[in-house]
Amino acid sequence: MNTLKNLSLVIFVILTSCSSIQVNSDYDNKVNFDSYKTYAYLKSNVDKLQVSDLDKKRILYSIDDYMITRGFKKSESPDMLVSIFTTKSKKIDVVNNNFWGMSWGWSPWWGIGFNTVYVSEQGTLFIDFYDAKSRELIWQGEGSGSLSKNVQKKDAQIKQFVEKILKQYPPTNKTSSI
């Protein structure tokens, strides 16, 4: 029975470690995204971000790194403003293991069953782009998934979160995915 319990745990760990980041985006289809070349952060929203200061730095660095490699420039008088915010929720998985078999005399019986509960935190990162002049939302990207507590893994995961979200900017088709 311990073997089956351990097998359930191994399968759960494999499935959750391979879980991908779920990404969506939405945008204003009347906007010409080619006209945006510079950006700056909407400081008031970044300051309100409810993550650790280290995670905030990781997110901002990842956004800067991605935007600069895509040809955007950080500016004091930007074309667009970048805002970020996060949400956090608990994900609960319950694995029910009921076993059955044959008892003495070949009569069927139900074995001992047990439930295993796995709790993990699921985080969502939103990256919003606003037109700097009108202050209107022009694009929103969203990524949801789990983050590791391990610092080296967390660096890579946050970078991956940001890259997957921002790969959807600028939008290539005229229908939103949210």
Contacts in CASP RR format, 6 or more apart in sequence:
PFRMAT RR
TARGET T0000
AUTHOR 0000-0000-0000
METHOD contacts of the structure
MODEL  1
MNTLKNLSLVIFVILTSCSSIQVNSDYDNKVNFDSYKTYAYLKSNVDKLQ
VSDLDKKRILYSIDDYMITRGFKKSESPDMLVSIFTTKSKKIDVVNNNFW
GMSWGWSPWWGIGFNTVYVSEQGTLFIDFYDAKSRELIWQGEGSGSLSKN
VQKKDAQIKQFVEKILKQYPPTNKTSSI
1 99 0 8 1.000
1 112 0 8 1.000
4 97 0 8 1.000
4 99 0 8 1.000
5 97 0 8 1.000
5 114 0 8 1.000
5 116 0 8 1.000
8 95 0 8 1.000
8 97 0 8 1.000
8 116 0 8 1.000
9 116 0 8 1.000
12 93 0 8 1.000
12 95 0 8 1.000
12 116 0 8 1.000
12 118 0 8 1.000
16 93 0 8 1.000
16 118 0 8 1.000
16 120 0 8 1.000
16 146 0 8 1.000
19 145 0 8 1.000
19 146 0 8 1.000
21 143 0 8 1.000
21 144 0 8 1.000
21 145 0 8 1.000
21 160 0 8 1.000
21 161 0 8 1.000
21 164 0 8 1.000
22 143 0 8 1.000
22 144 0 8 1.000
22 145 0 8 1.000
23 141 0 8 1.000
23 142 0 8 1.000
23 143 0 8 1.000
23 144 0 8 1.000
23 164 0 8 1.000
23 165 0 8 1.000
23 167 0 8 1.000
23 168 0 8 1.000
24 141 0 8 1.000
24 142 0 8 1.000
24 143 0 8 1.000
24 177 0 8 1.000
24 178 0 8 1.000
25 139 0 8 1.000
25 140 0 8 1.000
25 141 0 8 1.000
25 142 0 8 1.000
25 165 0 8 1.000
25 168 0 8 1.000
25 169 0 8 1.000
25 171 0 8 1.000
25 176 0 8 1.000
25 177 0 8 1.000
25 178 0 8 1.000
26 139 0 8 1.000
26 140 0 8 1.000
26 141 0 8 1.000
26 176 0 8 1.000
26 177 0 8 1.000
26 178 0 8 1.000
27 33 0 8 1.000
27 138 0 8 1.000
27 139 0 8 1.000
27 140 0 8 1.000
27 171 0 8 1.000
27 176 0 8 1.000
28 136 0 8 1.000
28 137 0 8 1.000
28 138 0 8 1.000
28 139 0 8 1.000
29 171 0 8 1.000
29 174 0 8 1.000
29 176 0 8 1.000
31 131 0 8 1.000
31 138 0 8 1.000
31 139 0 8 1.000
33 138 0 8 1.000
33 139 0 8 1.000
33 169 0 8 1.000
33 170 0 8 1.000
33 171 0 8 1.000
34 170 0 8 1.000
35 79 0 8 1.000
36 72 0 8 1.000
36 79 0 8 1.000
36 80 0 8 1.000
36 129 0 8 1.000
36 138 0 8 1.000
36 170 0 8 1.000
37 71 0 8 1.000
37 72 0 8 1.000
37 73 0 8 1.000
37 79 0 8 1.000
38 72 0 8 1.000
38 73 0 8 1.000
38 74 0 8 1.000
38 75 0 8 1.000
38 77 0 8 1.000
38 78 0 8 1.000
38 79 0 8 1.000
38 80 0 8 1.000
39 67 0 8 1.000
39 72 0 8 1.000
39 73 0 8 1.000
39 74 0 8 1.000
39 75 0 8 1.000
39 78 0 8 1.000
39 79 0 8 1.000
39 80 0 8 1.000
39 81 0 8 1.000
39 82 0 8 1.000
39 129 0 8 1.000
40 74 0 8 1.000
40 75 0 8 1.000
40 76 0 8 1.000
40 78 0 8 1.000
40 81 0 8 1.000
40 82 0 8 1.000
40 132 0 8 1.000
41 60 0 8 1.000
41 81 0 8 1.000
41 82 0 8 1.000
41 83 0 8 1.000
41 84 0 8 1.000
42 81 0 8 1.000
42 82 0 8 1.000
42 83 0 8 1.000
42 130 0 8 1.000
45 83 0 8 1.000
45 84 0 8 1.000
45 85 0 8 1.000
45 128 0 8 1.000
46 56 0 8 1.000
46 60 0 8 1.000
46 83 0 8 1.000
46 84 0 8 1.000
48 85 0 8 1.000
49 56 0 8 1.000
49 59 0 8 1.000
49 84 0 8 1.000
49 85 0 8 1.000
49 86 0 8 1.000
50 85 0 8 1.000
50 86 0 8 1.000
50 88 0 8 1.000
51 59 0 8 1.000
51 86 0 8 1.000
55 154 0 8 1.000
55 158 0 8 1.000
58 154 0 8 1.000
58 155 0 8 1.000
58 158 0 8 1.000
58 159 0 8 1.000
59 84 0 8 1.000
59 125 0 8 1.000
59 158 0 8 1.000
59 162 0 8 1.000
60 84 0 8 1.000
62 158 0 8 1.000
62 159 0 8 1.000
62 161 0 8 1.000
62 162 0 8 1.000
62 163 0 8 1.000
63 82 0 8 1.000
63 84 0 8 1.000
63 127 0 8 1.000
63 162 0 8 1.000
63 166 0 8 1.000
64 74 0 8 1.000
65 159 0 8 1.000
66 162 0 8 1.000
66 163 0 8 1.000
66 166 0 8 1.000
67 74 0 8 1.000
67 82 0 8 1.000
67 166 0 8 1.000
68 74 0 8 1.000
70 166 0 8 1.000
77 132 0 8 1.000
78 132 0 8 1.000
79 131 0 8 1.000
79 132 0 8 1.000
80 129 0 8 1.000
80 130 0 8 1.000
80 131 0 8 1.000
80 132 0 8 1.000
80 138 0 8 1.000
81 129 0 8 1.000
81 130 0 8 1.000
81 131 0 8 1.000
81 132 0 8 1.000
81 135 0 8 1.000
82 127 0 8 1.000
82 128 0 8 1.000
82 129 0 8 1.000
82 130 0 8 1.000
83 127 0 8 1.000
83 128 0 8 1.000
83 129 0 8 1.000
83 130 0 8 1.000
84 125 0 8 1.000
84 126 0 8 1.000
84 127 0 8 1.000
84 128 0 8 1.000
85 126 0 8 1.000
85 128 0 8 1.000
86 123 0 8 1.000
86 124 0 8 1.000
86 125 0 8 1.000
86 126 0 8 1.000
87 123 0 8 1.000
87 124 0 8 1.000
87 126 0 8 1.000
88 121 0 8 1.000
88 122 0 8 1.000
88 123 0 8 1.000
88 124 0 8 1.000
89 121 0 8 1.000
89 122 0 8 1.000
89 123 0 8 1.000
89 124 0 8 1.000
90 119 0 8 1.000
90 120 0 8 1.000
90 121 0 8 1.000
90 122 0 8 1.000
91 119 0 8 1.000
91 120 0 8 1.000
91 121 0 8 1.000
91 122 0 8 1.000
91 146 0 8 1.000
92 117 0 8 1.000
92 118 0 8 1.000
92 119 0 8 1.000
93 117 0 8 1.000
93 118 0 8 1.000
93 119 0 8 1.000
93 120 0 8 1.000
94 115 0 8 1.000
94 116 0 8 1.000
94 117 0 8 1.000
94 118 0 8 1.000
95 115 0 8 1.000
95 116 0 8 1.000
95 117 0 8 1.000
95 118 0 8 1.000
96 113 0 8 1.000
96 115 0 8 1.000
97 113 0 8 1.000
97 114 0 8 1.000
97 115 0 8 1.000
97 116 0 8 1.000
98 110 0 8 1.000
98 111 0 8 1.000
98 113 0 8 1.000
99 110 0 8 1.000
99 111 0 8 1.000
99 112 0 8 1.000
99 113 0 8 1.000
100 108 0 8 1.000
100 109 0 8 1.000
100 110 0 8 1.000
100 111 0 8 1.000
101 108 0 8 1.000
101 109 0 8 1.000
101 110 0 8 1.000
101 111 0 8 1.000
102 108 0 8 1.000
102 109 0 8 1.000
103 109 0 8 1.000
120 146 0 8 1.000
121 146 0 8 1.000
121 147 0 8 1.000
122 144 0 8 1.000
122 145 0 8 1.000
122 146 0 8 1.000
123 144 0 8 1.000
123 145 0 8 1.000
123 146 0 8 1.000
123 147 0 8 1.000
124 142 0 8 1.000
124 143 0 8 1.000
124 144 0 8 1.000
124 145 0 8 1.000
125 142 0 8 1.000
125 143 0 8 1.000
125 144 0 8 1.000
125 161 0 8 1.000
125 162 0 8 1.000
125 165 0 8 1.000
126 140 0 8 1.000
126 141 0 8 1.000
126 142 0 8 1.000
126 143 0 8 1.000
127 140 0 8 1.000
127 141 0 8 1.000
127 142 0 8 1.000
127 162 0 8 1.000
127 165 0 8 1.000
127 166 0 8 1.000
128 137 0 8 1.000
128 139 0 8 1.000
128 140 0 8 1.000
128 141 0 8 1.000
129 137 0 8 1.000
129 138 0 8 1.000
129 139 0 8 1.000
129 140 0 8 1.000
129 169 0 8 1.000
130 136 0 8 1.000
130 137 0 8 1.000
130 138 0 8 1.000
131 138 0 8 1.000
139 169 0 8 1.000
139 170 0 8 1.000
139 171 0 8 1.000
140 178 0 8 1.000
141 165 0 8 1.000
141 166 0 8 1.000
141 168 0 8 1.000
141 169 0 8 1.000
142 165 0 8 1.000
142 178 0 8 1.000
143 161 0 8 1.000
143 164 0 8 1.000
143 165 0 8 1.000
145 161 0 8 1.000
147 154 0 8 1.000
147 157 0 8 1.000
147 158 0 8 1.000
148 154 0 8 1.000
148 157 0 8 1.000
168 177 0 8 1.000
END
